[in-house]
Amino acid sequence: MDIRPEYKKKSIRSYVVRAGRMTEGQKAAFDKYWPDYGLSLHSGKVDIDTTFGRSSPRVMEIGFGMGGSLLEMLQAEPEKDFIGIEVHPPGVGRLINGAGKLELPNLRVYLADATDVMEDCIEDASIDRLQVYFPDPWHKKKHNKRRLIQPQFVQKIRSKLKLDGVFHLATDWEPYAEYMLEVMEAAEGYENLAGVGQYSSRPDYRPITKFEQRGERLGHGVWDLLYKRVD
């Protein structure tokens, strides 16, 4: 199959598609498991109940990286159905390879731009939890416009969440945490679950990554923000 991310043309992106090498196992995973787990941007709106064959709580993760923590969540929360979105093929290959070997039924994946997927494929008010963990902070001021978390984007997220659905953010870059808190506190239709202007404790369902464990040993912090849709 053609292992390239799907996206529509746009001028500013929150990521750079890296030309990372795929292992033979990751390539083989696309051949073996993509028919079971893969969804296409070009197929349009997806009926989530039909796709998973049941009606269950739905979690969407944007930018799952190499998929380690998402794979843990699939196993820890089998009663939930997960939709992952990622633009880097090696991470997608690794995730579906792990899920396929474990015969986990509660995963579907887009190899595509998240904004495009939400616009073209996801019904409004259909997601119970949407998570964005450790997005690129684009720390140089001239690159701040590339940050994924922007006022317009968080309103797009809100439209896809069910009422009382949760938007969960996490970052290990303190200036980005402060920026995200500022954006979210100003966003209409959200309520901070930790209280106005506060960060949340890490919920049990978010696994601690190896990268995060290393950061903790070095004295680096991690900031979680949890907001629910209130209208």
N, C-alpha and C positions, 0 to 999 in steps of 0.2 A: 504494500500500500504506500501511498504518498504521505510520508510522515512530516508534515509541515503544518504550522498553526493556521487556522482559518481566521480571517478578519476582513473588515471593510476598510476602505481607505479613510484615513483621518490624519490630521497634521501633527497632533501632540499625543504621545503615548506615555504611559507610566512605567514602561519597561523597555529593555533592549533585548531582542531575541539573540541570545548567545549561541555561538556555533559550537556548542559542547558536543563532544563525541559520545555516541551511544554505544553501550556494550552490546555484545552479541545477544546476551540475555534480554536486554531491553528491546532490541529489534525483534527478536523472536516473540516477545510478549505482544507486540502489536499484531503480528500475524495470528497468534493463538487466541488472544483475549479481547482485542479491540471489538470484534463482532458482538461480544457479550456486554462490554462496558462502554463502548464509545458512542457518543452522540455528536451530531453534526450541526453546526451553525446554520447550514443551508437547508436544513429540514424544517425550519420554522418553529412555531409554538409546539411545545412538548406537553403531552398529557402525562403528568407525573404518576398518577395512580396506575394508568395503563402500562407505563414504562416499567414500574416495579412490580406490578401485579398485586398491589395492595394499597390501602389508604393508611399512611403512617406519618408521624412527625417528620418534617423534611429539613435537612441541614444543607446549606450550600457553603463551600469554602472557595474563596477566590485567591489564587496564587499559592497552591499547596507545596511548591518547591519540589523536593525529592519524594514527598508523600509519606514520610515516616510517621508523623503524628496523625495524619488522616487515616492511615492504615490501622493505627492503634484505636482510633475512635470507632472505626467500622466494627472492630471486634468487641469493644467495650459497650457499644450502644446498638446491638443488633435489632432493637425495636424501631430504630430510626433509619430513614433512607437518606443517603448522602449524594450530593452532586458536586463534583470537584471541577474547577476551571483552572487551567494552567497553559502557558504558551511555550514552555520548554519541553521538547519531546523526551529527553532522558528521564525527567521526573515523572512524566506520564507513564512511560514504559516501566519504570521501577514500581510505581504504584499498582498498575494493573497486573503486573507480574506477581506481586505479593498477594493481591486480592484473589487473583485467579488460582494460585497454588493453594490458598486457604479456602477456596470455593465460597467466597463471601458474596452473597446475592444483593447486598444493600448499597451498591456503588454504581454510579454512572459518571462519565468524564467527558468534558469538552476540551479539546486541544484548540483553543480559540481565545480571542480577546474577550475579556469579561463584560465590558460595556456592550459589545455587540450581542453577546449571549443574552444579557438581561433585556436588551431592547427587542430582540427578534424571537427569543425562545421561551422565556419564563413568563408565565401568567402573573398578573398583579395579585397581591395578597395570597401568595401560595407557599411562602417559605416561613418556617417556624424559627429558624436560627441562621443567621448569615455571619460568617466569620472571615476576617482578614488578619492573618498573623504575620508579623514582621515584614511588612511591605517595604520596598526600597525607599529610604528616607530622602533620597535626592538632596543631600545636605548642602550642596552649593546653592547660594541664593539664586543664581541665574537658572538653576534647574528646578526650583521649587514648583514651577508651573507643571512639572511632570508628575508631581505627587498624585497618587491614586485618590487619597482622601481630600476631596474638594467639596464645597457646598453643593454644587449641582449633582455630584456623584452620590453623596449621602442621601439626597432626596430621591434619587433613582433607586437606591437600596430600600428606602422606606416604602416606596410604592410596591415593592416585591414582597415585603414582609407582611405576614398576617397581623391583625390587631393584637397587641401584646407580644408580637414576635421580637426576638432579641438580635441586635447588631453588636457583635463582639470584635473588638480590635485589640491587638497586642503589638508592642514594639520594644526594642531594646535601645532605642536612640532617644534620649531624654528631650532634646529640642523638638523632635517629631511628635513625641507624646504630648508635649505642651501645645503644639500646633493642632494635633487631632482633638485634644480636649477643647481648645478654643472653637474649632469648627463645629464640634458636636454640641457644645453648650449653646451655640447660636442657631442650631438647626431646628426648624419648626417640626412639631409632631413627634419629638423624642423625649424620653425621660431618663435621666441618669440613674441607674439602679443603685449606685453607691451614694447618691446625694449630689446636690448641685456643686459642680467644680471639683468632684472627687474622683480618684482612680479606684478601681475595684480590685479585690484580691483575685488571684488566679482561681477560676472555678475548677473543680475536680475533673471535669470532662476534658479540659485542655491539657494534653500531655506536656511534660517538660522535655524539650528537645536536648540532644547532646550539645548543640551549639549554646543553648541557654544554660545548661549545667556548667559548661566551660566558662561562660560569662560570669556566672555567680561566683565561681572560684576566683575569678580575677576582680571581683568586686563590682561588676557591672549590674545595673538594675534592669528590670523588665516591668513595663507598665501595661496593665489591662484596663480597657474601658468597655463597659457594658451598658447599652442603652436599649430601651424597649420602645416599640412604636405605640403611641398613645392616641393617634387619630390618623 
